[in-house]
Amino acid sequence: MPVPTFHGRIQATYGLTLSSGESPEARAKAIAFEQTVELPPERVSHELVSGVVGQVERLEPGEGDRWLATISYSSTLAGGNFSQLMNLLYGNISLLSGVRLLEVEWPDDLLARFAGPRFGLEGLRGLCGVEARRPLICAVSKPLGLSPRQLAELVGLLARAGVDIIKDDHSLADQPTAPFRERVAVCQKAVEEVNRSGGTSAVYFPSLGGRPRELLDNVGYLQETGCRGAVVIPFYMGLDTMAGLAADSDLVLLAHPSGSGVFFDPEHGVAPEVYLGQVLRIAGCDAVIYPHAGGRFRMDEAAASAIRSNLLGELGTLRPAAPAPGGSIETAALVEWLDLYGPDSVFVVGSSVARAEDPKAAAEELVSTVREAFV
């Protein structure tokens, strides 16, 4: 049979937690075969072994009883869609135990198949009318259960306080308490009125979802009403859906990490710096929300720093995506996080403003703290 011509190779490093007496060489080889031909070695031809089967490039001891195995795959095997790409990197082996995808080196020919963020960090700054190199401020319209009128009042209040981005809470969808189209119309109108009267450039990002046809209709409605972006949940909506929205919708995509925590087991799954820091950027997300190191969700400082570095660092020709730390960022402790995350960030502050007795005063304090730190 003809052997296809391959170009770049994807280098995937896995952490392997072994059972007593288990051979690291045998485990790594089994992964290489499972993720490609899904047959035992004795049933695979020499041509397929040399051209299709993943190659174990490096095997070395890690911490404790863990081993690190770097396996390369021909980039051709990923095709041009995320379903197959992620299936290649973490498909059947996700059903095993003790296999964690720790790091990926992406060849240029693979990255060239994906457009990445349409706007990215600088495009988002431009939409918000922010010329200074400072963090953007994102506040959240919440909680679930408020009426469209109540949400619009809150959105207007946050815009008047000087917030750059007001996003729907990701729990808002098309519930009877705040139907999608009614909510979007009044909240977008509230932002536009504040911008006109105050000369500001706040943007409102509704929570976007729906089945394929409904999703397209909702995208069209957002564009009709003047919304410039949307909150999306890639883990549940699908990575190929993200890539399609990035390519076709002209909306800023603000990714929420809901659901992705199932990956982040210390001995299994996909490392957050790979999924949140690289995969979502390649899929076209312009900004990615992730749990900051001091919040109520489990994320250590090293992982949070790696996510940020991967969102901003060089990745082929893809635009940098905006790191958006969130998850219980308290205004009172914001200064120390400003020092840690720096100016190239979107700070997502939800509960500490929403639960304040005077949300407007809390939002104004938030805005003042960020802007004074980057005068």
Beta strands, then each sheet from edge to edge (+ up, - down):
strand 1: 9-17
strand 2: 55-61
strand 3: 66-74
strand 4: 99-105
strand 5: 136-141
strand 6: 165-168
strand 7: 203-205
strand 8: 229-232
strand 9: 252-255
strand 10: 264-265
strand 11: 268-270
strand 12: 287-291
strand 13: 322-326
strand 14: 346-349
sheet 1: 2+ 3- 1+ 4- 11- 10+
sheet 2: 7+ 6+ 5+ 14+
sheet 3: 8+ 9+ 12+ 13+
end
